[in-house]
Amino acid sequence: MSLNKSHIERLAGARVLVVGDVMVDHYVTGKVQRVSDEAPVPVIHVADERWTGGGAANVAANIAAMGGKPMLVGITGADPAASTLAGIIAAISDHVEAHLVTEPGRPTTIKTRYMGGQHQIVRVDREQATPVSRTTEDRLIEIIEDLADDCGAIMLSDYAKGALTDRVLAAAIAAAAKAGVPVIIDPKRADWSAYRGAAVITPNRKELQLATRAPCGGDEECAVASAIAIEATGAAILLTRSEQGMSLYRPGQAAVHLSAKAREVFDVSGAGDTVAATLALGIAAGLSQETAMHAANVAAGIVVGKRGTAITTPAEMMAAIDQTGRGLSDAPGALSLADAKARREAWGREGLTVGFTNGCFDILHAGHISLLRQSAAACDRLIVALNTDASVSALKGPERPVQSEQVRAAVIAAVKGVDAVILFGEQTPLEVIRELQPDLLVKGADYAEDQIVGADIVRARGGRILRVTLVDGQSTTKVIEKSRKK
């Protein structure tokens, strides 16, 4: 079953009850330039800190970002981290309905990751991974039973931090059965007997091996281990297999295997949450397990290309479907300005630096590749604006362009480091720059900074201008002239 845009559109408005271990993901990022004199450890000069929701809170954030309506149930302590988490959840979306139970004396779980550039150096966990009190169990069960009738699926995010006790699991699965909705579980415990009654379980290979005590390497081993898990739980198994993609095993049906969709893996933090969230949202929206799996695979391929715990949006998923499932004549990757603006704003909320460059890019040559590589290296996400055929003709003459805008968009979208492509028909990209408000504006070094269109707009918001080194002797005009002389 192939995935199409109508499937992504169906996700909007679907309701998912998310129950599990909520936490705060804290990222401390900086540069490492030396080793400490006190001990053989790197010294990080902190440049940035950010906090996001982790665990079940990240599942809810993913569901909300994809247009769904999550109801989040979990536990926190009575501490500053709980207030931080409440603020994070409130900022995620108006669609997140949070029901967080406070257990005094218990710390809110925080995972702090220290990043030296793009690399994680150490992680520090502050938590109490013991079962919650009987009183807290009773309160969680009461909330679950009240909300179960108002959702299309229940997602249980089990990080083994104490929220999903045997009693809470049993009550959630029973409430789902009574309401007639499926249960999806992202597992962490070694004994899966408490998961019986779930519709789908979403382990990685390590988790499946721990639960079944069976090796989980190649296809045959994964199939055997999944069969053991199916026998023990009665649930379908959606197995995530890192660079090998994911596999769906169901009772009495042939396995379905999907290759990984990531163009480049930047950070796998929270990718499992994205898989579970997309699968649950898809099933709640009425998609089959297999179609929801396709959606989860696309979503996971997007988030592992982002920094830290991340989310994806319907616009990003639709663009990813375009890039992998359509021909050159359909201009994969060429977004409308509205879609590009929505994507740029989403990247901004994630703390990513967005770069912008533009041009005709008629016949791609070494100079173009050099400009794009330098541009991509200077930002987290790069948007490229291409002149339409009409505007290229106005600039270069009636014999140009040599290649249509659809083909040029497809070629540029396929270049490593390019994250979005748009078309513009005006004489200059001024209006596009005004709409997108990039953090970085890139142009060739043959332009003086005061000659670069939109430079004042970018500087006014604290952005910067980059004039990149050009490759001598490289231009589309020269390539065309040389080809005509032969």
Rosetta blueprint (number, residue, H / E / L):
1 M L
2 S L
3 L L
4 N L
5 K H
6 S H
7 H H
8 I H
9 E H
10 R H
11 L L
12 A L
13 G L
14 A L
15 R E
16 V E
17 L E
18 V E
19 V E
20 G E
21 D L
22 V E
23 M E
24 V E
25 D E
26 H E
27 Y E
28 V E
29 T E
30 G E
31 K E
32 V E
33 Q E
34 R E
35 V E
36 S L
37 D L
38 E L
39 A L
40 P L
41 V L
42 P E
43 V E
44 I E
45 H E
46 V E
47 A E
48 D E
49 E E
50 R E
51 W E
52 T E
53 G E
54 G E
55 G E
56 A H
57 A H
58 N H
59 V H
60 A H
61 A H
62 N H
63 I H
64 A H
65 A H
66 M L
67 G L
68 G L
69 K E
70 P E
71 M E
72 L E
73 V E
74 G E
75 I E
76 T E
77 G L
78 A L
79 D L
80 P H
81 A H
82 A H
83 S H
84 T H
85 L H
86 A H
87 G H
88 I H
89 I H
90 A H
91 A H
92 I H
93 S L
94 D L
95 H L
96 V L
97 E E
98 A E
99 H E
100 L E
101 V E
102 T E
103 E L
104 P L
105 G L
106 R L
107 P L
108 T L
109 T L
110 I E
111 K E
112 T E
113 R E
114 Y E
115 M E
116 G E
117 G L
118 Q L
119 H E
120 Q E
121 I E
122 V E
123 R E
124 V E
125 D E
126 R E
127 E L
128 Q L
129 A L
130 T L
131 P L
132 V L
133 S L
134 R H
135 T H
136 T H
137 E H
138 D H
139 R H
140 L H
141 I H
142 E H
143 I H
144 I H
145 E H
146 D H
147 L H
148 A H
149 D H
150 D H
151 C L
152 G L
153 A E
154 I E
155 M E
156 L E
157 S E
158 D L
159 Y L
160 A L
161 K L
162 G L
163 A L
164 L L
165 T L
166 D H
167 R H
168 V H
169 L H
170 A H
171 A H
172 A H
173 I H
174 A H
175 A H
176 A H
177 A H
178 K H
179 A H
180 G L
181 V L
182 P L
183 V E
184 I E
185 I E
186 D E
187 P L
188 K L
189 R L
190 A L
191 D L
192 W H
193 S H
194 A H
195 Y H
196 R L
197 G L
198 A L
199 A L
200 V E
201 I E
202 T L
203 P L
204 N E
205 R H
206 K H
207 E H
208 L H
209 Q H
210 L H
211 A H
212 T H
213 R L
214 A L
215 P L
216 C L
217 G L
218 G L
219 D H
220 E H
221 E H
222 C H
223 A H
224 V H
225 A H
226 S H
227 A H
228 I H
229 A H
230 I H
231 E H
232 A H
233 T H
234 G L
235 A L
236 A E
237 I E
238 L E
239 L E
240 T E
241 R L
242 S H
243 E H
244 Q H
245 G L
246 M E
247 S E
248 L E
249 Y E
250 R L
251 P L
252 G L
253 Q L
254 A L
255 A L
256 V E
257 H E
258 L E
259 S L
260 A L
261 K L
262 A L
263 R L
264 E L
265 V L
266 F L
267 D L
268 V L
269 S L
270 G L
271 A H
272 G H
273 D H
274 T H
275 V H
276 A H
277 A H
278 T H
279 L H
280 A H
281 L H
282 G H
283 I H
284 A H
285 A L
286 G L
287 L L
288 S L
289 Q H
290 E H
291 T H
292 A H
293 M H
294 H H
295 A H
296 A H
297 N H
298 V H
299 A H
300 A H
301 G H
302 I H
303 V H
304 V L
305 G L
306 K L
307 R L
308 G L
309 T L
310 A L
311 I L
312 T L
313 T L
314 P H
315 A H
316 E H
317 M H
318 M H
319 A H
320 A H
321 I H
322 D H
323 Q H
324 T H
325 G H
326 R L
327 G L
328 L H
329 S H
330 D H
331 A L
332 P L
333 G L
334 A E
335 L E
336 S L
337 L H
338 A H
339 D H
340 A H
341 K H
342 A H
343 R H
344 R H
345 E H
346 A H
347 W H
348 G H
349 R H
350 E L
351 G L
352 L L
353 T L
354 V E
355 G E
356 F E
357 T E
358 N E
359 G E
360 C L
361 F L
362 D L
363 I L
364 L L
365 H L
366 A H
367 G H
368 H H
369 I H
370 S H
371 L H
372 L H
373 R H
374 Q H
375 S H
376 A H
377 A H
378 A L
379 C L
380 D L
381 R E
382 L E
383 I E
384 V E
385 A E
386 L E
387 N E
388 T L
389 D H
390 A H
391 S H
392 V H
393 S H
394 A H
395 L H
396 K H
397 G L
398 P L
399 E L
400 R L
401 P L
402 V L
403 Q L
404 S L
405 E H
406 Q H
407 V H
408 R H
409 A H
410 A H
411 V H
412 I H
413 A H
414 A L
415 V L
416 K L
417 G L
418 V L
419 D L
420 A E
421 V E
422 I E
423 L E
424 F E
425 G L
426 E L
427 Q L
428 T L
429 P L
430 L H
431 E H
432 V H
433 I H
434 R H
435 E H
436 L H
437 Q L
438 P L
439 D L
440 L E
441 L E
442 V E
443 K E
444 G E
445 A L
446 D L
447 Y L
448 A L
449 E H
450 D H
451 Q H
452 I L
453 V L
454 G L
455 A H
456 D H
457 I H
458 V H
459 R H
460 A H
461 R L
462 G L
463 G L
464 R E
465 I E
466 L E
467 R E
468 V E
469 T L
470 L L
471 V L
472 D L
473 G L
474 Q L
475 S L
476 T H
477 T H
478 K H
479 V H
480 I H
481 E H
482 K H
483 S H
484 R H
485 K H
486 K L
